[in-house]
Amino acid sequence: MTTPRGGGDDPPRSSSGAAAQTSAGTNEPLTPTSMLMSGQQGGLNRRGSRSAAMATFSMEVFDNEVVPSTLSSIAPILRVAAEIEPERPRVAYLCRFYAFEKAHRLDQNSVGRGVRQFKTALLQRLEKDNSPSLAKRVKKSDAREIESFYQQYYENYVRALDKGEQADRAQLGKAYQTAGVLFEVLCAVNKNEKVEEVNPEIIRLHRDVQEKKDIYAPFNILPLDAASASQSIMQLEEIKAAVTALRNTRGLNWPSAFEPERQKGVDLDLLDWLRAMFGFQRDSVRNQREHLILLLANVHIRLEPKPEPLSKLDDRAVDEVMTKLFNNYRKWCKFLSRKHSLRNPPGAQPQEVQQRKILYLGLYLLIWGESANIRFMPECLCYIFHNMAYELHGLLAGNVSIVTGENIRPSYGGDEEAFLKKVVTPIYRVIKKESEKSKHGKTPHSAWCNYDDLNEYFWTSDCFSLGWPMRDDGDFFKSMHDSRPVTMV
């Protein structure tokens, strides 16, 4: 899962200054054609007439809302335009105009695949809709038009849905997303019409929308935000049991960066703590949180005899999930004559032991979730987990570094995306370079290593010579000294 941008209190910048801008000294709105012909900074050069076939194709592309992948950030704006067009055609026009501006800023030379056709179609749509939408404008200016509609939308949709009992979460989430887009367009229109500041009441409504929009985050199966506790699936006893177990963070030391969230009463759980310690991606944590809750809940509800009470996660469920998930890891340790890193605190209370086990489960799933192609090398994953689980044990036990005299910290730190950048990417580069040696299968197999060949390295005790953190000059990375940066896929 990626975090939506835009919709902040500061108006978004506009390079072309086009959306609903009026010509100097007149009240006539600036049309797409006049904007492009005016030679403003960032504007497109007006081309000659196009063939009828090209125009027809372009309109079909736009009508089907096939937004090029390089312009994906404007898709929500076009969705909002289509949604509100029957009610306020002029506001829909302003949304599309802002989308056109944004598309041009993202790809001024139209080098992306399908971008030129898409921008041509959008331009034609704007030229066609300008006069009809202007005739249906309710207010005297475009700035007043979108401002009044924003207030109307907030009252009729956002507030009405929010006050409703058992409000449909999907509808409410969509309403907040739409309100966020409308505010973004409103700021752009105000800037282009040289409105000095946004109405304070609009700012107040927007802040409320932003707070609620973060609450109603997208989800796959389980709506785990605080506002969705009343949803039917969240009322299941087995789900409650798993969620409660994950939120048992008693005794864990949090980095200072997380203090503001904790003071606000945000429900942070064990996977949030693992993200803070080891630098996993935020969206990966969201995915694996749901994954782990469902794994535990499904086993918990099938136990015989039934757990008592059902709303408390049974240790048998945790043990069964651990047995299945760590089956290969335990075999790997046994094969290499190594003691596994699944260590429980001696003499600890049952809740503390369960917390430790869930941390191990969460750590493994987070490693697996971000490993991409490395999943084809299961023993490599075992090596990574073995070392990170050992570090986890040291963190929880409060072990002290012999060198610094301070509590030990994870080798790769807890910076944002640290695990992806410092653990996954170097191994991925090895895989990519070996793949390039194959020359699309034309090179003999003896001349390059496939996944199994690379994975065999982690079936031998030699893999431990890599150390942790992994040494750049280790045998596994020796061929990487002349490598270039690569893009993760």
N, C-alpha and C positions, 0 to 999 in steps of 0.2 A: 503494500500500500504506500503514494507520494502526497505531501501536504499542499493544499491549494494556496496559491499566492494571489495577491491583489486584494482590493477591498479595504485597505488600511485607511487611517484618517488622512494621510497625505495623498493628495490627488495624484494619480498615475501620470507619468510624463507622456507628452504627445509630441512626436517629432514633426508631424505634418500640420498639426493644429487644424484639423479638418472638420471634426464632428460638429455640425450645426453652427459653424463659425459664420458670422455675418461679415459682408464686405464693408470696408471702411466707409463710414458716412452713409450707409444704407441699412435697411432692415431686411434685405433679401438674403435668405440663407445661402450659404456657400454649398453648391452642389458638387458631386464627385467630379464632374467634367471640369468645372471651374477650378476646383482644387488642383487637379492634375495639370491643367493648362497654365496655372498661375506661376509655376516654377518655384513654389515654396520649397524650403529645405526639406529633404526627405520625400518629396513628391515623386511620382512616377512620370516618365516621359510619355506623352500622348502618342500612340502609334496610329498608323493609318487604319482604314476600314478593314474589318476581318471578313472572312468568307462566311456565308450563311451556315455552312456545315460546322465550322468551328464554333460559331455562336450557339447553335443548337446543342452541340456536344457539351459546351461549357455550362449552359443552363441546366442540362440534365445532371451534370456533376453536382452543381450547387443544390438543385432541388432535392437530390438524394442525400444531401448533407455528408458527402464523402470528403471529409476534411483531410488534407495531406498530413502524414505523420509528423512532419516538421512544424506544423501549425496546430498541433493538438490542443494547445492552451486556449485557442479561440473557440473550440467546440462548445463549451458551456455558454458562451455569449450568444452563439447562433441558436442554441437550444432555447434560451430565454426569449430571443426575438420571435421564434416560431410560436412559443407558448403564449405570449402576450399580444401578438398581432391582432387577433379578432377584437380585443378590448381596446387597445391603444396603438393604432398603426404607426403613429409618429414616434412613439417610444421604441417600437420594434425597429423602425428605420434607424434611429440613433444607435441602437445596439449593433445593428449590422454595420453601420458606418464606423463605429469604434472597432469592431472586429476587423474591418478592412484596414484601418490605420495600424492596428496591432500586427496584422499579417504582414503589412509592408515593412514595419520596423523589424520584424523577425527575419524576413528574407527580402531585402530590397531589390536584389537582382533576380529574384525568382529562379534560383538555381535548384531548389528542391524538386523532387519528383511530383509532378502534378500541380505545383504551386502556381505556375503561370496561368494554366487553364482555370484553376480555382479562383484566382484573383480577378481574372477576366469575367467570369460568371458572376462573381459578387459585385463587381463594378456595374455590370449590365443591370443587375437586380436593383441596385441603388438608384441608377439613372431612371429606371422605370417607376420606382416607388416614390421618388422624391415629391413630385407635385401632388399625387393623390393623398399621400400621408400628410403633407402640409395643409391641404384643404380640410383635413379631419382633425387638425390640431385644436385642442380645447383651450389652451392658454395662449398668451400673447407671444411667448418666446419658448424656444426649445428647453432652456434651462428651467423655466417655471413648469413646463410640461412634464419633464421627467421627475422634477422634485415633487410635484403634486401626486404623480402616479406612485412614487416610492412610498409616500405616506399612506396612500390608499391601499397599496399592496400590503404594507405592514399591518394595518388595521384589519383588513378583510381576510387575510390569509394567515400571516404569521401569528398575530395575537389571537385570532379566532381559533386556530388549530392548537395553539399552546394552552389555551384555557379549556379546551374540550376534554372531557373525561375519556381516559383510555385512547388518547389521540393516536392516530395512525402514525407510527414513527417514520415510515418511509415518506409519507406526504409532508410531514413537518420538516424532516431533513431536507427535502427538495425545496420547500418554501424558503428555508434559511439560505440555501445555496443560491436560489434565484435572487433573493434580497441582496446578497453579497455582490452578485454581478451587476445589479441595477445601481448599487452605490458606486461601483467602479466606473460605470458609464456616466453616472451623474457628475462625478468629479471631473472627468474628461470634458464633458459638455460645459461645465462651469468655467473651467480653465480656458477653453477656446472662446467662450463668450465674455471672457475677462471679468467674471464674477469674482469679487475679492475674497469672499469666504463662504463656505457652506453653512446653511442655516443650522444654528446650534441644536435645534430640535431633531434635524436629520442626523447630526452627529450622535446625539443621544440614542436614537433608534438604532443606528448602525453599530454602536458599541454593544448594545443588547443582542443584536443579531450575531456579532462576532463571538460573543461568549457562548451563546446557545449553539452556534454552528460547530464549535469545537466539541461540544457535548455530544451532538448527534453525528458522530463520525461514521464513515462507511464500515460495514461489517459483512462477513460471509454468512454465518449461521447464527452466531450468538451476539446479540446487542449488549455489550458489556459495559456501556456507559451508565452512569448513575441514574439518568433520566429514564432508562428502559427497564428498571427493576420490576415493573409491573407487567412486562410482556409475558405471555403464556409460557414460552420456553424457559424463561428465567425463573419461573415458579416451580419447576421440577425439582424435587428434593435432591436428586443426584447431581444436578447442575449446581444447586446451592452449595452442596457439600464440597465439590471440587473448587468452586470459586472461593469459598471461605478458606480452604486449605492453602490456596495460592496466595491469599492475602495475609497469611501469617508471617509477618516480617519481624517478629519480636527478636531482639538481640542482634540484629544486623546493623552495621555501621554504614551510614549513607554519606556519599560525598556532599560537600557543602553546596554544590551546584543544584542539588535536588531539594534543598531546604525550602525554597519558596513554594514548590509544589506541595510539599508535606504540610506546610503551614496553612495552605489553602484548603486542606482536607481532601486532596486528590487521593483516590484509592490506588496507591502504588502497591505492587505485588512482587513476588520473588523474581519474576522475569524482568521487571523494571530494574531490580537490584543487579541482576546479571548483566543487563545492558549498561548500567552505570559502571560496573567493574571491568567488563571485557570489551566494551565498545561495539556492541551489535547494533544493527540498523533498527530504527524505530518501527518501521512497517513490518520488518521480519519478526520483531517481538510480538506485534499484534497478531500476526498469522499463527505463530507457534503457541501463543497463549490460548487461542481458541482450540488449536490442535490438541494441546495437552489436557485442557479441561474436558474435551469430548472423550479422549482416551480414558481418563480416570473415571468419568461419569458412567461411560458405557460398561466398564468392568464392575464398578461399584454396584450398579442396579441389578447385575446378573448374579451377584454372590449368593451362595447358599451355605448356611442359613442366612437370612436377610440381616443386613447391618442394623444395629439398634443403638442410637436412633438413626434413621435413614438420612437425616440432614447433616450427619458428621461423616467425613470421608474415612472409610475403613482402611486400616493398614494392609489388609489382604489385597485390596485393589491396587494400592501403590506397589506392593511387592510383585503382583502379577504383571503389571506394566513394566516394571524394572526387569523382570526375568526375560520378557520377550524382547525388550528394546536393547538390552545389553548382552544378549546371547552371543553374538559374534564377537563383541569386545572381550568377554571373558575367555572365549576360545582362543582369541589372539594372544592374550596375556599368558595363557597356559602354554601355548605353542612356543612362545619366546621365553618361557620361564621367568616371567615378570609378575610381581605382585600388582594386582589391579588397584586403581585409585578410588574405588568406591568405599570410602572409609566413613564409618559412623562414629560420632563422639562417644567415648566410653562413659558409662554411668549416666547418660543423659536421660531426660524425661521423654516419654513417648512422642509428645508433640514436637520436640526438638529433633528427634530421629526422623520423624516424618518430614519435617521441614528440610532436613539435609537430603533425604532421598528425592524429594520433589525438585530441589536445586540441581541435583545430578541429572534428573530427567529433563529439566528445562535447558540445562547447559548442552546436553547432547542434541536436543531438537533444534536449538538455535544454531549450533555448529552445522548440523545437517541442512537447515533451511537456507543458509547463506553460501553453501559450498559449491553450488552450480555443478559444473562438469566433474568436480572432484568426487561427487557421489558415485561415479563409476569406479572409484578407487576406495572401496570400503575399509581396507586396512590402513590407508592413509588417514581416513577419518578417525580410525581407532587411535593412531599415533597422536593426532591433534587433541582428541578428547582426553587421552591418557595424561598428557601434560597439563592441559587446562583444568582437569578435575583435581590433579595434584595441587595446582595453584589455588583452586577453590578451597581445598581442605586447609591449606596454609592460611588463607584469608580468614576462614571461620575459626581456626584454632588460635589466631593471633600470633603466629610465628614471627620471629624477629630476624631481620637480615644480619648476617655476621659482618658484612661490609659496612653498612650504614648504621646499624643499631636501631633502625626503625622497623615498624611492621612491614612485612613483605607486601608488595603490590604486584598485580599481573604484569608479566614481561612486556606485553604489547600495550599496556595502558587502557584506559577507558574512554579515550577520545572518540568523537563521533566517527562511526564507520571504521574504527581501528582494526577490527577483525577482518573485514573485507579487504582493506588496503594492505595490511601487514602480514596476514596469514594466507588468505585465499589467493590474492593476486599473484604473489611470487610463484606459488605452485601452478597456478593457471598458466603463467608464462611458459613454464617448462612444457606443459601439455601442448600449448599452442605452437611452440617452436618445433616439437617433435612431429606434430601434425603437418606443419609446413614442409618438413623434410620428405614426407610421403609423396609430395607433388601430385596430389589427387590420385593416389594409388599407382602411380607409374614407377615409383622407386621400389626396389626389392625390400621385403619385410625386414631383412637383416640390417638394413641401413637406417632404420628409425624405430622408435619405441611407441607402441600403442598403449592404451590404458592398462591392460594386463601387465605389460612389461614394466611400466612405471610402478604399478602397484606391488609387483614382486619385491621391489626394494624394501617395502615395509613388512615383508614376510621374513626378513632376516634381522638379526641383532645389529647389523650395520646401521640400520635406520636411527638408532639411538646416538650415533656419532653426530647427527645433525644438531643435537642439543635443543635447548629451549631457553630463550628464543633461538630460532633456527639460524645456523651459521650460513652466511652467504657463500662461503668457500667449501661447503659440504659437497660430498660426491653427487648428491641429487641435483645441486644447483650449478655444478661446474660448467655446464654448457651454456649458462645464462649470462656470462660476463659481457658478451657482446650483444645482448638482447636490447630491443627497443621497447618503449612503453606500448602497451596494447590496450584495446578497449574491451572491457568485459561484455560478454553477450549472455 
